[in-house]
Amino acid sequence: MHQDGDSRSFKIFRRQDSDEIRSNRNEEAARAAYFLSCCEAVPATVVLPELLLEESLVARVKKNPFYLLLIERSPGLTSTDRMITICRC
């Protein structure tokens, strides 16, 4: 009988853990969507997406759109940057 009670308790804890994980995922998705909309509202800067990534304020699985924003908004290599790259080889 003792084991049966433990089994029920384990199932309850497992269900609570599962609900908590699902809740955390939903919160992460909502937070990422909110931050992404903030970044898109200020299109000329890389400061906010950079900050969010550096400070790990966005879940790892949600980081791709922020990296894409950084790539799109970055000026790219200048001729000096290209020369430095060539000289280092």
Secondary structure as UniProt FT lines:
FT   HELIX           2..41
FT   TURN            43..44
FT   HELIX           47..54
FT   TURN            55..56
FT   HELIX           60..62
FT   HELIX           64..73
FT   HELIX           79..88
//
